[in-house]
Amino acid sequence: MRKNVATLFFLLLLASPAGAREFLNAFMHVNFGMSYGLIAGDLINYEHNANYFIWGTRVNKAGHYDLSYCLSADLIPFPPLILGNESNALKIGIRGCYRSNYIRQNLSVRLSSRYEFEFGGNLMDYRSWMAGPVFYYCPVIRSDNLEETYRAGGGFTFFILYGQIIDGRLRAYPSMRDMEIAVPIPYSTSITGYRIDVGIGAAISFCSINIGLNMFYSMLTFTEETRVYQYLERRQRLHEFCVEIYVGIPFEWSRIPLLF
């Protein structure tokens, strides 16, 4: 194991950072992203109905959303596949990521035209390790005859990721507890399960970094260690549509052969 790590470290030393405006020939992209997700599922409906009336007054606004932070790395060491009449290119790699998710519940209670109160908190938070294939597609490439390589300043990504939930916890009725209203006990439990992401992204290379946007569908399946909701099963499923912005650093070999 130590020998393999030392070999990888030596290879990284031989690599040089990518030059300006390079998207295609990087053998690895390291990205940091932040995402916002809209959520649906039986648990969300249950929480929404439980908070529909507070203090005998209809809730003015109630919402659930998912905020997450992600550190990912795309390993794409294989040469690009040049398509068409040398006008576009495709690369295939593997993406791994570590993500922290915070599912929030916020609601607003308006007692009169002058008095409105905001309540909320984390309904669920968890971490996850994920991995899966990633495809890089460059619709426009350019040739550099001096180096006999092709380059691109941007493109699209397609990815499918699967991973396990770690360090997950569900805390029911966060708005009620924020208002110091009594809630059923127990209201907190650890959770385990898995997550699947399927999405598309676009990025451009600016100077020596990448700036990108991902849009993806996420399915979260989890099981409560202790049953919290009386009328729901311990095993639950949530669906999300997420938008993520990220910045990344590409790393490029000093020379990569082409695949013809």
Secondary structure, DSSP 8 states (H G I E B T S, - for coil): -HHHHHHHHHHHHH-EE--TT--SSEEEEEEEEEEEEEEESHHHHHHHHHTSEETTEE-SEEEEEEEEEEEEEEE--S--EEETTTTEEEEEEEEEEEEEEEEEEEEEEESSSS-EEEEEEEEEEEEEEEEEEEEEEESS-EEETTTTEEE-SEEEEEEEEEEEEEEEEEE--HHHHHTT----S--EEEEEEEEEEEEEEEEEEETTEEEEEEEEEEEEEEEESS---TTS-SEEEEEEEEEEEEEEEEEE-S----B-
